[in-house]
Amino acid sequence: MLSKFKNITFTFENCDFLTINEEHIDDLLIDDIKKSFRKIAINCITKLETAHIFAIKINANANVERYQFGQNGNENFKQMTFDRFLLNDITSVELEFEEENPADKNNTKSEKYEFNVVWTGESDYYNKSQVSIIDDNGNLYISIAKDRSVKDFFALI
């Protein structure tokens, strides 16, 4: 079976989410992933995986109209895709891969990897570690890493 990257889904602080397909991702780096365990309720301990370095370039073609929370047709929830990222409140990321069986093209299996991103600062709504920039060509650059910026990961003109 061959694994092919399919898409990446971002979850934001308000639980809204947004999926970007593989063809719109020009560059991606996920590094320094650490595991931890935390008690979140009585008799409930969960495993967390947190990426301390996350950087992505999303090409301008992904910047389309969207409706937050799937509220299709409700003008109050309409916005451009990249405007959502500029709020700097990504909490987690999920990568989806699709496994194809060359012998049976109709038999595909999906595999997902989810992790949190590092969050710094006192605000519950704004992550000081996230930097989001749109260049003159309309491409979106995002970095989430403590004490680092987009320019540490990408050569911007």
QUIDAKA-V711878 format. One record per run of one state. SS is the DSSP state (alpha for helix, beta for strand, coil for the rest). FROM is the first residue (numbers start at 1). TO is the last residue. If there is no record, write none. Layout:
SS,FROM,TO  SS,FROM,TO
This chain:
coil,1,1  beta,2,12  coil,13,16  beta,17,21  alpha,22,24  beta,25,41  coil,42,43  beta,44,58  coil,59,59  alpha,60,62  coil,63,64  beta,65,67  alpha,68,70  coil,71,74  alpha,75,77  beta,78,80  alpha,81,85  coil,86,89  beta,90,101  coil,102,103  beta,104,117  coil,118,129  beta,130,134  coil,135,139  beta,140,145  coil,146,149  alpha,150,152  coil,153,157
